[in-house]
Amino acid sequence: MFFIAEEETSCDYTTGKWVRDKRGPLYNGSACGTIKEGQNCIAHGRPDMGYLYWRWKPKHCKLPRFEPNTFLQLLRNKHLAFVGDSMARNQLESLLCMLSSASVPNLVYRDGEDNKFRRWYFESHNINISVYWSPFLVKGVEKSNTGPNHNQLYLDHVDERWAADMNGIDMIVLSIGHWFLHPAVYYEGDQVLGCHYCPGLNHTEIGFYDVLRKAIKTTLKALIDRKGANSNGINAFVTTFSPAHFEGDWDKLGACPKTKPYKEGEKALEGMDAGMRQIEVEEVEAAKMNSTQFEKFRLEALDVTSLSLMRPDGHPGPYMHPFPFANGVTERVQNDCVHWCLPGPIDTWNEILLEVIKKWDYESRRE
């Protein structure tokens, strides 16, 4: 049994600094078989390794190193689902790599192109961990080559693709944001509310902030209603917006060239990054207030925006493809300055996830 000190139960992980750590990550690309091709930066020839040797130090408390066995013990006999966009998938794959250093999971289900719906099973602890592709959380029709050139979102309905499985999920990690920047038309009921960047359509431009808020509201209400109908309920996390670090064009050499974290105070959280995060944090707080009658409903914002903003060095950049400069340096090269290398800074998100789960377990044993 692990132990939590009283003062550790209310740690604020949002502010702090990145400090050097000689120990490096828990896993490497060759030891973990679940890394998405595009995030396996070392295998793809990224030459600098310095980005692996940092850890997040919150201002007022400690963030312990991830303990795979503790995580497995706490999730025994449970189903954990990551639901959202490719950030949800990135976080899931980081977690699977960290856990596989203690227990290797079996892939037991896959569906959809690009493996958008998958489930792994840890036989050692009877744990299922799933990923559900749902880039808006609410019902949406993604733009396609054959259909309209914009997304369609129905803001008063959750996406049935994951919601249909709600009764079999014990804990859920929600992660959205980047897809709301794309052109879209928004519906509520049968009415068009407006759109974002849809020239040529006769709809009012309403931006995406209020739409993101509505999507999160609808989703969290569905989880709370499910709790009302079912004594078990789902414990939920909302992972906050993870900033991109493009410097200039995405296909330009050196689009995310940094090899070290920003220092404390060097980079401010502002603009869209701050706006997206604020909406997510506010909606989590509002949902907590709305669910006070359900004692056992637990909900937390996994507030990773600031700590992620400070890691411009943690993205694949050109190493989203194997050995991009094998035939010499070209001026144009595709870069990924959005997702995170595995191993990399995103492993910290799961360290915080574990600490909150430990806190919840401690509280429920005291109740």
C-alpha positions as CSV (number, residue, x, y, z in Angstrom):
1,M,0.0,0.0,0.0
2,F,1.4,3.4,-0.9
3,F,1.2,6.4,1.5
4,I,0.0,9.9,0.9
5,A,1.0,12.7,3.4
6,E,-1.9,15.0,4.4
7,E,-0.3,18.0,2.7
8,E,0.2,16.1,-0.5
9,T,-3.6,15.8,-1.1
10,S,-4.1,19.3,-2.5
11,C,-1.1,20.0,-4.7
12,D,-1.4,22.6,-7.5
13,Y,0.6,21.2,-10.4
14,T,-0.1,24.0,-12.8
15,T,2.7,26.4,-11.9
16,G,6.4,25.4,-11.6
17,K,9.5,25.0,-13.6
18,W,11.3,22.3,-15.6
19,V,14.5,21.1,-13.8
20,R,17.2,18.8,-15.0
21,D,16.8,15.1,-14.2
22,K,19.7,12.7,-14.8
23,R,17.4,9.6,-14.5
24,G,15.6,10.2,-17.8
25,P,12.4,8.4,-18.9
26,L,10.9,5.1,-17.7
27,Y,10.9,3.6,-21.1
28,N,12.4,3.9,-24.6
29,G,11.1,3.6,-28.1
30,S,12.5,0.0,-28.5
31,A,11.0,-1.2,-25.2
32,C,7.5,0.1,-25.9
33,G,5.6,-1.4,-28.8
34,T,2.6,1.0,-28.7
35,I,4.2,4.3,-29.8
36,K,2.6,5.8,-32.9
37,E,5.1,5.9,-35.7
38,G,5.1,9.7,-35.9
39,Q,6.0,10.2,-32.3
40,N,8.9,7.7,-32.1
41,C,11.5,10.5,-32.4
42,I,14.6,8.6,-31.3
43,A,13.9,5.7,-33.8
44,H,13.4,8.4,-36.5
45,G,16.8,9.7,-36.0
46,R,16.4,12.8,-33.7
47,P,20.0,13.5,-32.8
48,D,19.7,15.5,-29.6
49,M,18.7,13.6,-26.4
50,G,18.7,16.5,-23.9
51,Y,14.9,16.8,-24.1
52,L,14.5,13.5,-22.2
53,Y,16.3,14.7,-19.1
54,W,13.9,17.2,-17.5
55,R,11.2,16.9,-14.9
56,W,8.4,19.1,-13.8
57,K,8.8,20.7,-10.4
58,P,5.6,22.3,-9.1
59,K,6.0,25.5,-7.0
60,H,4.6,24.3,-3.8
61,C,4.7,20.5,-3.7
62,K,6.4,17.4,-5.1
63,L,5.5,15.5,-8.2
64,P,6.8,12.0,-7.7
65,R,8.2,9.8,-10.5
66,F,5.5,7.6,-12.1
67,E,5.0,4.2,-10.4
68,P,3.5,1.8,-12.9
69,N,2.7,-0.8,-10.2
70,T,0.8,1.8,-8.1
71,F,-1.2,2.9,-11.1
72,L,-2.1,-0.7,-12.0
73,Q,-3.1,-1.5,-8.4
74,L,-5.4,1.6,-8.2
75,L,-7.1,0.7,-11.6
76,R,-7.5,-3.0,-10.8
77,N,-10.8,-4.4,-12.3
78,K,-11.5,-1.1,-14.0
79,H,-12.0,0.4,-17.5
80,L,-10.2,3.6,-18.2
81,A,-11.0,5.4,-21.5
82,F,-9.3,8.3,-23.3
83,V,-11.8,10.1,-25.4
84,G,-11.1,13.0,-27.7
85,D,-8.6,14.0,-30.4
86,S,-5.1,13.0,-31.2
87,M,-3.9,14.6,-27.9
88,A,-6.0,12.0,-26.1
89,R,-4.3,9.3,-28.2
90,N,-0.8,10.8,-27.5
91,Q,-1.5,10.8,-23.8
92,L,-2.9,7.2,-23.9
93,E,0.2,5.9,-25.8
94,S,2.5,7.6,-23.2
95,L,0.5,5.9,-20.4
96,L,0.7,2.5,-22.1
97,C,4.5,2.8,-22.5
98,M,4.9,3.8,-18.8
99,L,2.7,0.9,-17.7
100,S,4.3,-1.7,-20.0
101,S,7.6,-1.3,-18.0
102,A,5.7,-3.3,-15.3
103,S,3.0,-5.3,-17.2
104,V,2.6,-5.8,-20.9
105,P,-0.9,-5.2,-22.3
106,N,-2.6,-7.1,-25.1
107,L,-4.4,-5.3,-27.8
108,V,-7.9,-6.8,-27.7
109,Y,-9.9,-4.5,-30.0
110,R,-9.3,-2.3,-32.9
111,D,-11.6,-0.5,-35.3
112,G,-11.6,2.4,-37.7
113,E,-8.9,3.7,-40.1
114,D,-5.7,4.7,-38.3
115,N,-6.9,2.6,-35.3
116,K,-9.1,5.3,-34.0
117,F,-10.9,2.9,-31.6
118,R,-8.7,0.5,-29.7
119,R,-8.7,-1.3,-26.4
120,W,-5.8,-3.0,-24.4
121,Y,-6.2,-5.5,-21.6
122,F,-3.8,-5.9,-18.7
123,E,-4.4,-9.4,-17.6
124,S,-2.2,-9.0,-14.5
125,H,-4.8,-6.6,-13.0
126,N,-7.9,-7.1,-15.1
127,I,-7.7,-3.6,-16.5
128,N,-9.0,-2.3,-19.8
129,I,-7.6,0.9,-21.3
130,S,-9.4,2.2,-24.4
131,V,-9.1,5.1,-26.8
132,Y,-12.1,6.6,-28.6
133,W,-11.6,9.0,-31.5
134,S,-14.0,11.9,-30.8
135,P,-12.4,15.2,-31.7
136,F,-15.4,17.3,-30.5
137,L,-16.8,15.0,-27.8
138,V,-20.2,16.0,-29.1
139,K,-21.8,14.6,-32.2
140,G,-19.9,15.7,-35.3
141,V,-19.5,15.0,-39.0
142,E,-15.9,15.5,-40.1
143,K,-15.2,17.2,-43.4
144,S,-14.3,14.8,-46.2
145,N,-13.2,14.8,-49.8
146,T,-16.7,13.6,-50.8
147,G,-18.8,15.8,-48.5
148,P,-18.7,19.4,-47.3
149,N,-15.4,21.1,-46.8
150,H,-16.1,21.9,-43.2
151,N,-17.0,20.1,-40.0
152,Q,-20.5,19.9,-38.7
153,L,-21.1,19.9,-34.9
154,Y,-24.3,19.2,-33.1
155,L,-23.7,20.8,-29.8
156,D,-26.6,19.4,-27.8
157,H,-25.8,15.7,-28.4
158,V,-22.7,13.8,-27.1
159,D,-21.0,11.6,-29.6
160,E,-22.7,8.2,-29.4
161,R,-19.5,6.4,-30.5
162,W,-18.2,6.7,-27.0
163,A,-21.3,7.6,-25.0
164,A,-22.9,4.3,-26.0
165,D,-20.2,2.5,-23.9
166,M,-20.5,4.8,-20.9
167,N,-22.0,2.1,-18.6
168,G,-18.9,0.0,-19.0
169,I,-16.4,2.9,-18.3
170,D,-15.1,3.6,-14.8
171,M,-12.8,6.5,-15.5
172,I,-12.6,8.8,-18.5
173,V,-9.9,11.3,-19.7
174,L,-11.4,13.9,-22.1
175,S,-9.1,15.9,-24.4
176,I,-10.2,18.3,-27.1
177,G,-9.2,21.7,-28.6
178,H,-7.2,21.7,-31.8
179,W,-10.1,20.5,-34.0
180,F,-12.2,23.5,-33.0
181,L,-9.8,25.7,-35.0
182,H,-11.0,24.1,-38.3
183,P,-13.8,25.5,-40.5
184,A,-17.2,24.3,-39.1
185,V,-20.9,24.9,-39.0
186,Y,-22.6,24.6,-35.6
187,Y,-26.1,23.2,-34.9
188,E,-28.2,23.2,-31.8
189,G,-31.4,21.2,-32.2
190,D,-32.4,21.8,-35.8
191,Q,-31.1,25.3,-35.9
192,V,-27.8,26.6,-37.3
193,L,-26.2,28.6,-34.6
194,G,-23.5,30.0,-36.8
195,C,-20.1,28.9,-38.1
196,H,-16.4,29.4,-37.9
197,Y,-14.5,30.4,-41.0
198,C,-17.1,29.5,-43.6
199,P,-16.9,32.0,-46.4
200,G,-19.4,31.3,-49.1
201,L,-22.0,30.0,-46.7
202,N,-24.8,32.3,-45.5
203,H,-24.1,31.8,-41.8
204,T,-22.9,34.1,-39.0
205,E,-19.3,33.8,-38.0
206,I,-19.3,33.1,-34.2
207,G,-15.8,31.9,-33.6
208,F,-15.0,28.8,-31.6
209,Y,-14.7,29.7,-27.9
210,D,-18.4,29.6,-27.1
211,V,-18.7,26.4,-29.1
212,L,-15.9,24.7,-27.2
213,R,-17.6,25.7,-24.0
214,K,-21.0,24.3,-25.1
215,A,-19.3,21.0,-26.2
216,I,-17.7,20.6,-22.8
217,K,-20.9,21.5,-21.0
218,T,-22.9,19.0,-23.0
219,T,-20.3,16.3,-22.3
220,L,-19.9,16.9,-18.6
221,K,-23.7,17.0,-18.2
222,A,-24.0,13.6,-19.9
223,L,-21.5,12.2,-17.4
224,I,-23.3,13.8,-14.4
225,D,-26.7,12.5,-15.7
226,R,-25.2,9.1,-16.0
227,K,-24.1,9.4,-12.4
228,G,-27.6,10.3,-11.4
229,A,-29.0,7.2,-13.1
230,N,-26.2,4.9,-11.8
231,S,-24.7,4.7,-8.4
232,N,-21.2,3.8,-9.7
233,G,-20.7,6.8,-12.1
234,I,-17.6,7.7,-14.0
235,N,-14.6,9.6,-12.5
236,A,-13.6,12.1,-15.1
237,F,-10.6,14.3,-16.1
238,V,-10.5,17.1,-18.7
239,T,-6.9,17.5,-20.0
240,T,-6.5,21.2,-20.8
241,F,-5.4,22.6,-24.1
242,S,-1.8,21.7,-25.2
243,P,-0.1,24.6,-27.1
244,A,1.6,24.1,-30.4
245,H,5.1,25.6,-31.0
246,F,5.3,26.4,-34.7
247,E,7.8,29.2,-35.5
248,G,6.7,30.2,-39.0
249,D,5.4,27.7,-41.6
250,W,4.7,24.1,-40.7
251,D,6.7,22.9,-43.7
252,K,9.7,25.1,-43.2
253,L,13.0,23.9,-42.0
254,G,13.3,24.5,-38.3
255,A,9.6,25.0,-37.6
256,C,10.1,24.0,-33.9
257,P,13.9,24.2,-33.5
258,K,14.3,24.5,-29.7
259,T,16.2,21.9,-27.8
260,K,15.6,23.1,-24.2
261,P,12.5,24.1,-22.2
262,Y,11.7,27.8,-21.7
263,K,12.8,29.1,-18.3
264,E,10.3,30.3,-15.7
265,G,8.9,33.7,-16.9
266,E,10.4,33.4,-20.4
267,K,7.2,32.5,-22.1
268,A,3.8,33.9,-21.0
269,L,0.5,31.9,-21.4
270,E,-1.7,34.3,-23.5
271,G,-4.0,34.6,-26.4
272,M,-5.8,31.5,-27.7
273,D,-3.8,29.1,-25.5
274,A,-4.9,30.9,-22.4
275,G,-8.5,31.3,-23.8
276,M,-8.9,27.6,-24.5
277,R,-7.5,26.6,-21.1
278,Q,-9.7,29.0,-19.3
279,I,-12.9,27.7,-20.8
280,E,-12.0,24.1,-19.9
281,V,-11.1,25.0,-16.3
282,E,-14.2,27.1,-15.8
283,E,-16.5,24.4,-17.2
284,V,-14.9,21.7,-15.0
285,E,-15.5,24.0,-11.9
286,A,-19.1,24.7,-13.0
287,A,-19.8,21.0,-13.5
288,K,-18.4,20.2,-10.0
289,M,-20.9,22.7,-8.5
290,N,-23.7,21.1,-10.5
291,S,-22.8,17.6,-9.3
292,T,-22.5,18.3,-5.5
293,Q,-25.5,16.1,-4.8
294,F,-23.5,13.1,-6.1
295,E,-20.9,12.4,-3.4
296,K,-18.9,9.9,-5.4
297,F,-18.7,11.8,-8.7
298,R,-15.2,13.0,-9.0
299,L,-14.1,15.4,-11.7
300,E,-10.8,17.2,-12.2
301,A,-9.1,19.4,-14.7
302,L,-5.7,18.0,-15.7
303,D,-4.2,21.4,-16.2
304,V,-1.2,20.8,-18.4
305,T,-1.3,24.0,-20.5
306,S,1.4,26.0,-18.8
307,L,3.8,23.1,-18.3
308,S,3.4,22.1,-21.9
309,L,3.8,25.7,-23.2
310,M,7.2,25.7,-21.6
311,R,8.4,22.6,-23.6
312,P,9.0,23.8,-27.2
313,D,11.7,21.1,-27.4
314,G,9.4,18.1,-26.9
315,H,7.8,17.8,-30.4
316,P,8.8,15.5,-33.2
317,G,9.3,18.4,-35.6
318,P,10.8,16.9,-38.8
319,Y,11.3,13.5,-37.0
320,M,7.7,12.7,-37.4
321,H,9.1,10.8,-40.5
322,P,12.1,8.5,-40.3
323,F,15.5,10.1,-41.0
324,P,14.1,13.2,-42.8
325,F,17.6,14.5,-43.7
326,A,19.1,11.2,-44.9
327,N,19.5,12.6,-48.4
328,G,20.7,16.0,-47.3
329,V,18.9,19.0,-45.8
330,T,15.9,20.3,-47.8
331,E,14.3,23.8,-47.3
332,R,10.8,22.3,-47.1
333,V,10.1,19.5,-44.7
334,Q,6.9,18.5,-42.9
335,N,7.0,19.2,-39.2
336,D,4.9,18.2,-36.2
337,C,5.1,20.9,-33.6
338,V,1.8,19.9,-32.0
339,H,2.1,16.3,-30.7
340,W,4.8,15.1,-28.3
341,C,7.7,12.7,-28.7
342,L,7.5,9.5,-26.8
343,P,9.1,9.4,-24.3
344,G,8.8,13.1,-23.7
345,P,7.1,15.9,-21.8
346,I,3.6,14.3,-22.2
347,D,4.7,11.6,-19.7
348,T,4.4,14.3,-17.1
349,W,0.6,14.5,-17.8
350,N,0.3,10.9,-16.7
351,E,2.4,11.5,-13.6
352,I,-0.1,14.2,-12.5
353,L,-3.0,11.9,-13.5
354,L,-1.7,9.2,-11.1
355,E,-1.3,11.7,-8.3
356,V,-4.9,12.8,-8.6
357,I,-6.1,9.2,-8.7
358,K,-4.0,8.5,-5.5
359,K,-5.6,11.5,-3.9
360,W,-9.1,10.3,-4.8
361,D,-8.4,6.8,-3.4
362,Y,-7.1,8.4,-0.2
363,E,-10.2,10.5,0.2
364,S,-12.6,7.6,-0.5
365,R,-10.8,5.5,2.1
366,R,-11.2,8.3,4.6
367,E,-14.9,8.8,3.9
